[in-house]
Structure formats: structure tokens, C-alpha cells
Amino acid sequence: MKEMLEVFSEKVPAILNSLTNAIYGKDASAKFGAAVADFYKTLKGSGMTDEQAFKLTEQYMSSLNLGGIIAKTVGKHREGDR
């Protein structure tokens, strides 16, 4: 058991760092921003009002936010434990 915990404690920080870079790194952030801007422009180009396009873009951003999805999932799991 001790050996498993040692391996686990060595691997988890590296995995978390890689995940953080993939989600919040400079390149990922630029791609995320470009995708959101393109989505908004497409909605506006299809004739939606600013308000309609903004609301749908907010929903789109939420669906792409992996960090937020993970946080919500963990939060719901913790609430269920109470």
C-alpha cells in the first residue's frame, strides 16, 4: 500500500499540471477565445439580436469550459455527501 501511495503522489501532480496547461495555457486560451468569437459572429450573421447572440454565446462558453464542468461536478458530488 505504501508503494502505491508513493507512486500516486509522484504521478498525480504531473497529471494535474498537464491538465492545467491543457485547459488554461496560452495556446488553449487563444483557441477558446477565437472559438467563442467565431460562434458569436456566426449568430449575429444569422440575424440574431445582440441579446440573443450574447445569451447563446454564454451557454456555448460554459459548455467549452472544462475546468468549470469539473468544478461543478465535484461540487455536486460533495453536496451529495452531506
Protein Blocks (a to p, Z undefined) as FASTA:
>chain_A
ZZmmmmmmmmmmmmmmmmmmmmmmmklmmmmmmmmmmmmmmmmmnopafklmmmmmmmmm
mmmmmmlmmmmmmmmmmmmmZZ
